[in-house]
């Protein structure tokens, strides 16, 4: 790497975007987006006819608003917000004419779910609310005009529901005894006793209903039953007859584009190494082809008007900042809307290379590699000489890494590291055989896949053998702890973000609203109700091998995390202290499962990059005053990170 590459400021990667999440109202009259107001992300509106006449319509002051949507009648923007990362999301409505804001679900310790919206009953929504019993979401009809909530179905048994365009409940889902899913018809808000469809555990994470057409005549499925990858099917709701629409042997059908009013599938996507769209509707095909000619890298349709004349298009040029356009299909114009992070214009952003790595037992692991600036002059995805490398492990574990701009990849590459993200077995999107190969393999073959990827990088001259770090959040945090305890000689250091250390206590403390799906955890991790299951969970828990840690470790935790409780980090920090092993532990009292406030994110990456620089010799932007606006509490080990004690005023 050339040390002359511009040091990209942390704030440019992890501070507030200038704008994000652009949408157009269903009637085409309004543009909306998220942007800072007094330093906190809020919702902004402007008339589509006058985008410069923008105003903030929400007034969040502590936590950024990160998810919002338009009411079907375009009278309001709606958003969900929790407190301090506790994931008890409430629903709020802001009237676009008056600016009046209403809390639609004014309950404590309640998590709202959107069950249904309609193209015909535009002033109503179906919601799930667990304010009666935290385990179960009762279904309510919400009147958007009056705010009145009417109970539709009291739920004491079902994990989820599907409704049609009339906001009539049509289906209920329940986990069955083998860890699969039973699907029940709902008639007149009564769930029928016998399922009309069922899946086994092996299909549970790769099979799901994908919604009804607006006329209720067709039910779409993403379905892996009787096959490996999830295919797209259309089922006649009257006869039960199923028709195959699309399938791919490499990967599941990952997404669909559906008409905003009829709900008919017009295009579908497959995401193996990158996203590939195929149109069914000729008009949509022509539009996608027109966009493909004009946009570099990846793009996606973010929002559409009901008449389908205007689309909001997000474009990831891969080595330039993400940008968003307004696409008018009638006039065939593509108008720039905004660049999310204009401060990254001209920054030395690096390409990410999709690579396939073979596991020791013959699986193909789809991976993504980013290299430091100047290390790969011919751009073949291999540096001229091996570089220090960070193995960046995704969370879930039933999730996946994808192709495209990644702020963490760019930060680490800019600081002199190769970055490798691995879709290890258990990652979603690659068929059920790949997913189920991870069952009861936490700390076993799932970890072997990560080690195999490191060995591949070393063997191919990408990574320096003695300079490989492991880092990740959630399951990636677990993988970091597993790496430093189960294979202590492989990694030079580790960065664990909200990672579980004890799988028994992790399962004892899952959020109550996950209880309807708890069989998934028992079947895929180990059943704590059996001696065999407990032994499996204990053997895979890094806590019990904490005394094996010999390399530097940084742990970051949100105090309000409902998924991986603070006790998961406290336990392993306590065990390391008892064994006399140094550790740096950063606690965020106002965060949950990951860090929402940019001040906290920036402070964490400030600590992390200086920690990595000390371990592996990469570059780092000095800590400076990065901790001042953040809530970070350094519980342990300020001495182990360059500049940390000084930044704390010590």
Rosetta blueprint (number, residue, H / E / L):
1 X L
2 X L
3 X L
4 X L
5 X L
6 X L
7 X L
8 X L
9 X L
10 X H
11 X H
12 X H
13 X H
14 X H
15 X L
16 X L
17 X L
18 X L
19 X L
20 X E
21 X E
22 X E
23 X E
24 X E
25 X L
26 X L
27 X L
28 X L
29 X L
30 X E
31 X E
32 X E
33 X E
34 X E
35 X E
36 X E
37 X E
38 X L
39 X L
40 X E
41 X E
42 X E
43 X E
44 X E
45 X E
46 X E
47 X E
48 X L
49 X L
50 X L
51 X L
52 X L
53 X L
54 X L
55 X E
56 X E
57 X L
58 X L
59 X L
60 X L
61 X L
62 X L
63 X L
64 X L
65 X L
66 X L
67 X E
68 X E
69 X E
70 X E
71 X L
72 X L
73 X L
74 X L
75 X L
76 X E
77 X E
78 X E
79 X E
80 X E
81 X E
82 X L
83 X L
84 X L
85 X L
86 X L
87 X L
88 X L
89 X L
90 X E
91 X E
92 X E
93 X E
94 X E
95 X E
96 X L
97 X L
98 X L
99 X L
100 X L
101 X E
102 X E
103 X E
104 X L
105 X L
106 X L
107 X L
108 X L
109 X L
110 X L
111 X L
112 X E
113 X E
114 X E
115 X E
116 X E
117 X L
118 X L
119 X L
120 X L
121 X L
122 X L
123 X L
124 X E
125 X E
126 X E
127 X E
128 X E
129 X E
130 X E
131 X E
132 X E
133 X E
134 X L
135 X L
136 X E
137 X E
138 X E
139 X E
140 X E
141 X E
142 X E
143 X E
144 X L
145 X L
146 X L
147 X L
148 X L
149 X E
150 X E
151 X E
152 X E
153 X E
154 X L
155 X L
156 X L
157 X L
158 X L
159 X L
160 X E
161 X E
162 X E
163 X E
164 X L
165 X L
166 X L
167 X L
168 X L
169 X E
170 X E
171 X E
172 X E
173 X E
174 X E
175 X E
176 X L
177 X L
178 X L
179 X L
180 X L
181 X E
182 X E
183 X E
184 X E
185 X E
186 X E
187 X E
188 X L
189 X L
190 X E
191 X E
192 X L
193 X L
194 X L
195 X L
196 X L
197 X E
198 X E
199 X L
200 X L
201 X H
202 X H
203 X H
204 X L
205 X L
206 X L
207 X L
208 X E
209 X E
210 X E
211 X E
212 X E
213 X L
214 X L
215 X L
216 X L
217 X L
218 X E
219 X E
220 X E
221 X E
222 X E
223 X E
224 X L
225 X L
226 X L
227 X L
228 X L
229 X L
230 X L
231 X E
232 X E
233 X E
234 X E
235 X E
236 X E
237 X L
238 X L
239 X L
240 X L
241 X L
242 X E
243 X E
244 X E
245 X E
246 X E
247 X L
248 X L
249 X L
250 X L
251 X L
252 X L
253 X E
254 X E
255 X E
256 X E
257 X E
258 X E
259 X L
260 X L
261 X L
262 X L
263 X L
264 X L
265 X E
266 X E
267 X E
268 X E
269 X E
270 X E
271 X E
272 X L
273 X L
274 X L
275 X E
276 X E
277 X E
278 X E
279 X E
280 X L
281 X L
282 X H
283 X H
284 X H
285 X H
286 X H
287 X H
288 X H
289 X H
290 X H
291 X H
292 X H
293 X H
294 X H
295 X L
296 X L
297 X L
298 X E
299 X E
300 X E
301 X E
302 X E
303 X E
304 X E
305 X L
306 X L
307 X L
308 X L
309 X L
310 X E
311 X E
312 X E
313 X E
314 X E
315 X E
316 X E
317 X L
318 X L
319 X L
320 X L
321 X L
322 X L
323 X E
324 X E
325 X E
326 X E
327 X E
328 X E
329 X L
330 X L
331 X L
332 X L
333 X E
334 X E
335 X E
336 X E
337 X E
338 X E
339 X E
340 X L
341 X L
342 X H
343 X H
344 X H
345 X L
346 X L
347 X L
348 X L
349 X L
350 X L
351 X L
352 X E
353 X E
354 X E
355 X E
356 X E
357 X E
358 X E
359 X L
360 X L
361 X L
362 X L
363 X L
364 X E
365 X E
366 X E
367 X E
368 X E
369 X E
370 X E
371 X L
372 X L
373 X L
374 X L
375 X L
376 X L
377 X L
378 X L
379 X L
380 X L
381 X L
382 X L
383 X L
384 X L
385 X L
386 X L
387 X E
388 X E
389 X E
390 X E
391 X E
392 X E
393 X E
394 X L
395 X L
396 X L
397 X L
398 X L
399 X L
400 X L
401 X L
402 X L
403 X L
404 X L
405 X L
406 X L
407 X H
408 X H
409 X H
410 X H
411 X H
412 X H
413 X H
414 X H
415 X L
416 X L
417 X L
418 X E
419 X E
420 X E
421 X E
422 X E
423 X L
424 X L
425 X L
426 X L
427 X L
428 X L
429 X L
430 X L
431 X L
432 X H
433 X H
434 X H
435 X H
436 X H
437 X L
438 X L
439 X L
440 X L
441 X L
442 X L
443 X L
444 X L
445 X H
446 X H
447 X H
448 X H
449 X H
450 X H
451 X H
452 X H
453 X H
454 X H
455 X H
456 X H
457 X H
458 X H
459 X H
460 X L
461 X L
462 X L
463 X E
464 X E
465 X E
466 X E
467 X E
468 X E
469 X E
470 X E
471 X E
472 X E
473 X E
474 X L
475 X H
476 X H
477 X H
478 X H
479 X H
480 X H
481 X H
482 X H
483 X H
484 X H
485 X H
486 X H
487 X L
488 X L
489 X L
490 X L
491 X L
492 X L
493 X E
494 X E
495 X E
496 X E
497 X E
498 X L
499 X L
500 X L
501 X L
502 X L
503 X H
504 X H
505 X H
506 X H
507 X H
508 X H
509 X L
510 X L
511 X L
512 X H
513 X H
514 X H
515 X H
516 X H
517 X H
518 X H
519 X H
520 X H
521 X H
522 X H
523 X H
524 X H
525 X H
526 X L
527 X L
528 X L
529 X L
530 X L
531 X H
532 X H
533 X H
534 X H
535 X H
536 X H
537 X H
538 X H
539 X H
540 X L
541 X L
542 X H
543 X H
544 X H
545 X H
546 X H
547 X H
548 X H
549 X L
550 X L
551 X L
552 X E
553 X E
554 X E
555 X E
556 X E
557 X E
558 X E
559 X L
560 X L
561 X L
562 X L
563 X L
564 X L
565 X L
566 X H
567 X H
568 X H
569 X H
570 X H
571 X H
572 X H
573 X H
574 X H
575 X H
576 X H
577 X H
578 X H
579 X L
580 X L
581 X L
582 X L
583 X L
584 X E
585 X E
586 X E
587 X E
588 X E
589 X L
590 X L
591 X L
592 X L
593 X L
594 X L
595 X L
596 X L
597 X L
598 X H
599 X H
600 X H
601 X H
602 X H
603 X H
604 X H
605 X H
606 X H
607 X H
608 X H
609 X H
610 X H
611 X H
612 X H
613 X H
614 X H
615 X H
616 X H
617 X L
618 X L
619 X L
620 X L
621 X L
622 X L
623 X L
624 X L
625 X L
626 X L
627 X L
628 X L
629 X L
630 X L
631 X L
632 X E
633 X E
634 X E
635 X E
636 X E
637 X L
638 X H
639 X H
640 X H
641 X L
642 X L
643 X L
644 X H
645 X H
646 X H
647 X H
648 X L
649 X L
650 X L
